[in-house]
Amino acid sequence: MAEKTILKALAGETQAVPPVWLMRQAGRYLPEYKATRAKAGDFLTLCYTPELAAEVTLQPIRRYGFDGAILFADILLVPQALGADLWFVTGEGPRLSTIDGPADFDALKPAGAIHETLSPVYETVRILSKELPGETTLIGFAGAPWTVATYMIAGRGTPDQGPAHALRQENPAVFDALMERITEATILYLSAQVEAGAEVVKVFDSWAGSLKGEAFRRYALEPARRIVAALKERHPGLPVIVFPREAGEFYEGFHAATGADCVALDNSVDADWAAAHVQTKGCVQGNLDPKLMVTGGEALVAETKRIVRAFSGGPHIFNLGHGITPDANPENVHRMLEAIRG
């Protein structure tokens, strides 16, 4: 079997050339993605049609030869599987039915009922585990409980996650019950992805940065710890990546506090600081500014090389500090890869 450089990094190995993949690498910046998306008709049909979801996962691997392929799905499929209504508004993004109080929570399905809705996702993983090149690592994923809860409470993305913070403070019983339900569902969902063939899983806490102090520990750190522990008990040796976006000083110690094999860093964190304070405890992933995939030029090359250099003393998976944006230039991805791989 070909050596998988991502698995080596996750096992703690320092490599002369870091492995690389990009968050949202299958997406709207690629013309072939747009063609497949048009064929599907709408976003959710694309997510739930295994052959098409596998195709868009494979597209960036064919084009760029990334070291990892991340399953094409969406973090809001779990709320839908729990019984929330989910739809997408063109140009505006996702919309969900909201959780405002006990009656809304009581209407949700139990965590164990998610597989009925999510079985097409597991089929996508099975297809990918057969079709990916031998050297490419298959990455499964889910949203973290706090981030998923913010969408379920507000019914949409919000700039400050205000509705979720309000429910947390005004109705802690409902909020805690929701977090518990999402945590249980996330463990089951990721475990099923591993059983279908995912070799690594990643937990995305996109809105972790809006939690401060004790709230961060309770609602970002503790659910991550529980998810990692449960997955490793079910699947010994499974590597887990956690992404507490905009965690700031909480990045330090996050490996030890959660048991994660790799901590993904957003681009607000300086790579030299992270090398000294985070990478000393395990693999890090990141953390090029996604804007450079739009602007390109010498700045892209210089910053890519600087990040590679900063993390060259320990295990590192090169990635962006957040997802690649629809206005990114596909040629800039080639430029970045040249700067990494020489």
C-alpha positions in Angstrom: 0.0 0.0 0.0 1.3 3.5 -0.8 2.5 5.5 2.1 -0.1 8.0 3.2 1.7 11.2 4.3 -1.3 12.6 6.2 -1.5 9.5 8.4 2.3 9.8 9.0 1.8 13.5 10.1 -1.1 12.5 12.3 1.1 9.8 13.9 3.6 12.5 14.9 6.1 12.2 12.1 8.0 15.3 10.9 8.3 15.3 7.1 10.5 17.3 4.8 7.5 18.2 2.6 4.2 18.5 4.6 1.1 16.8 3.2 -1.6 19.2 2.0 -5.3 19.4 1.5 -7.7 22.3 1.6 -10.9 22.9 3.5 -13.8 23.1 1.0 -11.4 21.9 -1.7 -14.4 20.4 -3.6 -16.4 23.5 -4.3 -17.6 26.5 -6.2 -14.2 27.7 -7.3 -13.9 24.7 -9.6 -15.7 24.7 -13.0 -16.1 20.9 -12.8 -17.9 21.2 -9.4 -20.3 23.8 -10.9 -21.1 21.4 -13.7 -21.9 18.5 -11.3 -23.9 20.8 -9.0 -26.0 21.9 -12.0 -26.6 18.2 -12.9 -27.7 17.5 -9.3 -30.2 20.4 -9.5 -29.8 21.6 -5.9 -27.3 21.4 -3.1 -29.0 18.8 -0.9 -29.6 16.5 -3.8 -25.8 16.7 -4.5 -25.1 15.8 -0.8 -27.5 12.9 -0.8 -26.7 11.3 -4.2 -23.6 9.1 -3.5 -22.3 8.9 -7.0 -22.4 12.7 -7.4 -21.1 13.5 -4.0 -18.2 11.1 -4.6 -17.5 12.7 -8.0 -17.2 16.2 -6.5 -14.9 14.8 -3.7 -12.7 13.2 -6.4 -12.5 16.3 -8.7 -9.9 18.3 -6.7 -7.8 15.1 -6.2 -7.7 14.5 -10.0 -6.9 18.2 -10.7 -4.3 18.8 -7.9 -3.2 15.5 -6.4 -4.0 16.6 -2.8 -2.8 14.2 -0.1 -6.2 14.1 1.5 -9.8 13.9 0.2 -12.5 15.2 2.5 -16.0 13.7 2.1 -18.4 16.1 0.3 -21.3 16.7 2.7 -22.5 19.5 5.0 -22.5 20.0 8.7 -26.3 20.7 8.7 -27.2 17.2 7.5 -27.0 16.1 11.2 -29.7 18.6 12.3 -31.8 17.4 9.3 -31.3 13.8 10.4 -32.5 14.8 13.9 -35.7 16.1 12.4 -35.0 19.8 11.7 -36.4 21.2 8.5 -33.4 22.3 6.2 -33.4 24.2 3.0 -31.0 26.5 1.1 -31.8 30.0 -0.1 -29.9 30.9 -3.3 -27.2 33.5 -2.5 -28.0 33.5 1.2 -27.2 30.0 2.4 -28.9 27.5 4.7 -32.2 27.9 6.6 -33.4 25.6 9.4 -36.5 25.4 11.6 -35.5 26.9 15.0 -35.2 25.5 18.5 -36.7 28.2 20.9 -37.9 26.1 23.8 -38.8 22.6 25.3 -41.5 21.8 22.7 -39.1 22.4 19.8 -36.5 20.2 21.4 -39.0 17.5 22.3 -40.0 17.3 18.6 -36.4 16.2 17.6 -35.6 12.5 16.9 -33.3 10.5 19.2 -29.6 10.4 18.2 -29.9 6.8 17.1 -32.5 7.7 14.4 -30.0 9.7 12.2 -28.7 6.8 10.1 -32.0 6.5 8.1 -31.4 10.0 6.7 -27.6 9.8 6.5 -27.2 6.4 4.9 -26.4 8.0 1.5 -23.5 9.8 3.1 -22.0 6.5 4.3 -22.5 5.1 0.7 -20.5 8.1 -0.6 -17.7 7.1 1.8 -17.8 3.5 0.6 -17.5 4.6 -3.0 -14.5 6.9 -2.2 -12.7 4.3 -0.2 -12.6 2.2 -3.4 -12.0 4.9 -5.9 -9.4 7.2 -4.3 -5.7 6.8 -5.3 -3.8 4.5 -2.9 -1.7 7.4 -1.4 -4.7 9.7 -0.7 -6.2 9.7 2.8 -10.0 9.7 3.1 -11.2 12.2 5.7 -14.7 12.2 7.2 -16.1 15.1 9.2 -18.9 16.6 11.2 -19.7 19.9 12.7 -18.9 20.4 16.4 -22.0 20.5 18.8 -21.7 24.2 19.6 -21.5 25.2 15.9 -24.3 22.9 14.9 -26.4 24.2 17.9 -26.0 27.8 16.8 -27.6 27.0 13.4 -30.3 24.9 15.0 -31.2 27.7 17.5 -31.1 30.7 15.1 -32.3 28.8 12.0 -29.4 30.3 10.0 -25.8 31.6 10.3 -25.5 34.7 12.4 -22.6 37.1 12.8 -22.3 36.8 16.6 -24.2 33.5 17.4 -26.5 35.8 19.5 -29.6 33.5 19.6 -27.5 30.5 20.8 -25.8 32.6 23.5 -29.3 33.9 24.6 -30.8 30.4 24.9 -27.7 29.2 26.7 -28.2 31.9 29.3 -32.0 32.0 29.4 -32.9 28.4 29.1 -29.9 26.3 30.1 -31.9 23.1 30.4 -33.0 23.2 26.8 -29.6 24.3 25.6 -27.8 21.6 27.5 -30.2 18.9 26.3 -29.7 20.1 22.7 -25.9 20.0 23.1 -26.2 16.5 24.5 -28.4 15.3 21.6 -26.0 16.7 19.0 -22.9 15.3 20.7 -24.5 11.8 20.8 -25.5 12.1 17.1 -22.1 13.3 16.1 -20.4 10.3 17.7 -22.7 7.9 15.9 -22.4 9.8 12.6 -18.6 9.9 12.6 -18.4 6.3 13.8 -20.5 5.2 10.8 -18.3 7.2 8.4 -15.3 5.3 9.9 -17.1 1.9 9.5 -17.7 2.9 5.8 -14.0 3.6 5.2 -13.0 7.1 6.5 -9.4 6.9 7.8 -9.4 10.2 9.7 -12.2 12.3 11.0 -12.3 16.1 11.6 -14.6 18.0 13.9 -15.3 21.6 12.7 -16.1 24.1 15.4 -16.4 27.1 13.1 -17.9 29.4 15.8 -15.8 28.3 18.8 -14.3 31.7 19.0 -17.5 33.3 20.2 -17.3 31.3 23.4 -15.2 32.9 26.1 -13.6 31.6 29.3 -15.6 28.9 31.1 -18.2 28.8 28.3 -15.4 27.8 25.9 -14.3 25.0 28.2 -17.8 23.8 28.7 -19.2 24.0 25.2 -16.2 23.8 22.8 -13.5 21.9 24.7 -15.6 19.4 26.7 -17.8 18.1 23.7 -14.6 17.8 21.6 -13.0 15.7 24.4 -16.1 13.5 24.6 -16.3 12.9 20.9 -12.6 12.1 20.6 -12.7 9.7 23.5 -15.8 7.9 22.3 -14.5 7.5 18.7 -11.1 6.2 19.9 -12.9 3.7 22.2 -14.9 2.4 19.3 -12.1 2.6 16.7 -8.7 2.2 18.4 -5.9 4.1 16.5 -8.3 6.4 14.6 -6.7 9.8 14.1 -9.0 12.8 14.9 -8.4 16.4 13.8 -10.2 19.2 15.8 -10.7 22.8 14.5 -11.8 25.2 17.2 -11.8 28.2 14.9 -10.6 31.5 16.5 -9.9 29.8 19.8 -6.9 32.2 20.2 -5.0 31.4 23.5 -7.2 28.3 23.9 -5.3 26.6 21.0 -2.5 26.1 23.6 -3.3 22.9 25.4 -6.1 21.9 23.1 -4.4 18.6 22.1 -4.0 17.5 25.8 -7.4 18.7 26.8 -9.3 16.9 24.1 -7.1 13.9 23.2 -7.1 15.0 19.5 -4.2 13.9 17.3 -4.1 17.2 15.4 -5.3 20.8 16.0 -6.3 22.8 13.0 -5.4 26.5 13.2 -7.3 29.5 11.7 -5.3 32.2 10.0 -5.6 34.7 12.9 -2.9 32.7 14.7 0.8 33.4 13.8 2.5 30.3 12.6 5.7 31.0 14.6 3.6 31.4 17.8 1.7 28.2 17.0 4.9 26.2 16.3 6.2 27.2 19.8 3.0 26.8 21.8 0.7 24.3 20.0 2.9 22.1 17.7 5.1 21.0 20.6 2.2 18.9 21.8 1.3 17.2 18.4 0.4 17.7 14.8 -1.0 21.0 13.6 -2.9 21.8 10.4 -3.0 25.1 8.6 -3.0 28.0 8.3 -2.7 30.0 5.1 -5.1 33.0 4.7 -7.8 31.9 2.2 -7.7 35.5 0.7 -4.3 34.7 -0.8 -6.0 32.0 -3.0 -7.9 34.9 -4.6 -5.1 37.5 -4.8 -2.3 35.1 -5.6 1.0 36.6 -6.8 4.3 36.7 -4.9 2.5 37.2 -1.6 0.9 33.8 -1.9 4.2 32.1 -2.6 6.1 33.9 0.1 3.4 33.3 2.8 3.1 29.6 1.8 6.9 29.1 2.2 6.9 31.0 5.5 4.2 28.8 7.0 6.0 25.6 5.8 9.3 26.9 7.3 7.6 27.9 10.6 6.2 24.4 11.1 9.2 22.5 9.6 10.3 21.3 13.1 7.3 19.1 13.8 4.3 17.2 12.4 2.3 19.5 10.0 -0.5 19.2 7.5 -0.6 22.2 5.2 -4.1 23.7 4.8 -5.9 27.1 4.8 -7.0 28.9 8.0 -10.6 28.5 6.8 -12.4 27.1 3.7 -11.3 28.1 0.1 -13.8 30.7 -1.2 -15.8 30.6 -4.4 -13.9 33.5 -5.9 -10.5 31.7 -5.5 -8.5 31.3 -8.7 -7.8 27.6 -9.4 -4.4 28.5 -10.8 -3.4 29.9 -7.4 -3.9 26.4 -5.9 -1.2 25.1 -8.4 1.0 28.0 -7.3 0.6 27.2 -3.6 1.3 23.5 -4.3 4.5 24.4 -6.2 5.6 26.5 -3.2 5.0 23.6 -0.8 6.4 20.8 -2.9 9.1 22.7 -4.7 
